[in-house]
Amino acid sequence: MATDYDAPRKTEEEMNEDSIEELKARRHDKNSGKVDEDEVEAAESFELPGADLSHEELSVQVLPRQSDEFTCSTCFLVQHRSQLAAQKNGRLVCRDCAA
């Protein structure tokens, strides 16, 4: 798009008047009177499938560490021996933490 740099420019007063006129014109728009919706209220109205777990009780059987497993000294997760990356100063480290 070509710009005519020799054309007279608007002063700040003219620009302010234009913006006031635009605001007056927008006053009558349908959406201008609409108040923003409260995000918390909107989020409470959403219902996710299977989200109500308040009456559920979890039963998980916890097994002790097996003979072919180790506990990583960095992330403290129990890993299979195949995940053993290194033994640093007598500490066992998994592949994820060694990377």
Residue pairs with C-beta under 8 A, 6 or more apart in sequence:
10 18
26 32
65 71
65 78
68 80
68 81
69 78
69 79
69 80
69 81
70 78
70 79
70 81
70 84
70 92
71 77
71 78
71 79
71 92
72 78
72 79
72 92
72 93
72 94
72 96
72 97
73 91
73 92
73 93
74 93
74 94
74 97
75 94
75 96
75 97
77 94
79 94
83 94
83 95
83 96
84 92
84 93
84 94
84 95
85 93
85 94
85 95
85 97
85 98
85 99
86 93
86 98
87 93
